[in-house]
């Protein structure tokens, strides 16, 4: 049977196809008289041929790599990407990385660099890491992660060495009073809570 004829039959019997985010509903309505057209029937055939109605509803299959309970940042990215109906190439473009890089993140073969965290968190709509922010170390770490600063980048902003920022974050030392004033000027009053 020619493709055009097959397509014509399918279009004739398909009443409705509804595709939602999670479900698919297909309804067929077959009117045999309409389907058979103007064919000649013997005098003893019925004037009206029967119609058939068939409806099928089913859930879309879950993507084979869909993380039900994501725990890593890569799994969160994959889940949100699939839920948003984006390809890896589309999400990679949004995040400003290569498709290979995103693939590595999603497969937990590598972790994103901290500079990508603000874009990742913006895409996800939440932070993947929580900090208690009640002490200076956690407050500094939280600020760094939320704003995508490496130790070197934050040190450059504050005009100190990256190892100094790392020592502050690990609680090995505290900034001087003069540096504390600079921290408050740059980051706001939340950094005025340092206890000496």
N, C-alpha and C positions, 0 to 999 in steps of 0.2 A: 504494500500500500504506500502511496506517495506521501511524503512528509506533509504537504499542504492538506491532504485529506485527513491525516491523523490529527493535525492541529485543528482543523475544522470540527472534528468529532469532539475533541477535548473542550474546545471553546463552547460547543453546543451543550454539553452535559454539565459543565461547571457552572454552578449557580453563584458560589461565593467562596473566596479564600481570604481568611483573616489571619494576619501574622502579627502577634504582639511580642512584647519583649521575651516572654517565657512560653507562650502557647501558640499553637497553630490550629486553626479550625478550617476544615474543607467541607463544603456542602455541594453535593451533586444532585441535579434534578434532571431526570431523563424522561422526556416526552417522546415516546416511540414514533408517534405519527409525525412529529416535527423532524425527528432524526431520519426517518425513512423518506420523507419528502413526498413528492407527487407520484409515487409508484402506484401502479394499478393493482387493486386487490380483487379477488373473486367476489361475486355478489353475496355470498354467504358470510363474508368477513365482517366483523363489527365495524361500525362507523368510527368509533373512537377507540384508539389503542390506549392501554393503561400507561400511567406515569409512575415512575419510581423516584423515591426520595432517599438519599443516603447522606448521612452527616458523620464526620469523623473529627474528633478533637483529641489532641495529644500535646504533651509538653515537649518543647524543643530539647534536644539532647544537650547535656552539659558538656562544655568544651573539655576535652580529655585532660588538659593541663590546668583546669580551673581550680584555684586553691579555695577550698571551702572555708578553712579557718587559717588565714594567712598569719604568719608569725614574723617573717623577715621582710625587709623593705622591698626586696625583689618580688616576693609573693603578693604584697600589697599593691605594687605597681601592676603586676599581671592581672590581678582580680579587677582593679579599677579600669584598666585598659579594656578588658573583655566586656565588663559591664557598660563601658562607654562606647562600645562597638568601634574601637580604634585599632588600626593595624600597628605593628611594632614600628614601622617606618614613620607613621603619623605621630605616635607618641615620642619617638626619638627626636623628631623635628621640634615638637613642643618643648622638650627638655633641653634641646640644644646639644644632643650627643649623636653618635653614629648608631645605626640599627644594631650593629654587632655589640656595641657597648651595652645597649639596653637589653639585648638577649642575654649577655653575661650576667647582668644584674638580676633579671627575671629567673635565671637558672641557678642563682646563688653561686656562680663561679667567681664573681668579684663583687665588691661593694662600691657604691658611689663615693666619689670624693666629696668632702664636706662642702665644696663650693656649689654643688648641684642640689644640696638639701633644700634651700628656699624654693626652688622651682618644683622639686618633687613634692614637698609639703603643700605647696599651692595647688598642684594637680590633685593630690589625694584629698585635700580639704581638712587634714589634721596632721599633727606631729606624730611621727612614729616612735619618738623617744620622749620620755617624760623625765623631768628634773624637779626636785623638791624646791629649789630656789630659796631655801631658808638660810643658806650660808654662802659666803663669798665664792667658794670653789664651784659650787653648783650653779650659782647665778652667772658666773663667767662662762662656764661650759654651756649653759643654756643659751646665753647670748651668742656665743660662737656658732653653735649648731643651727640656731634659728636664722642666723644671718649669713651663714655660709663662709665664715672666716676660718682659715687655717691658722695654726699657731704663728706662722710667719706673717700672714696678712694682718692679723690683729696686732702683732708686735710692731709691724711697720706703721700701722695707724697710730699706735701709742708711742712710737719712737723708742721701743725697747727690743731686746733680742727675743727670738722665738722661744728659747729655752727659759727665759724669765716668765713668759706667759704660761708655758707648760708647768713650771714650778708653782705658780699661783694656783693654777687649776687643780693640781694634785695636792695642794695644801702644804707644800714644802716651804713656802715663804709667803709673805703678804706684801703688797705694795707699800711704798713709803707714804707718809701723809701727803706729801706734795703730789705723788703719783695718784693717790686716792682722789685729790681735788680734780685732777685731769680726767680720771675715770668718771667722776660724777658729771663733769662738764660734757664729756663725749656721750655717755650712756644714760645719764639721768640719775634721779635721786635714789633709785633702787641700789646703786653702788655705794651709797653713803653709809651702809649698814656694817661696814668692816669694823671689827673689834680689834683693838691693839692690846 
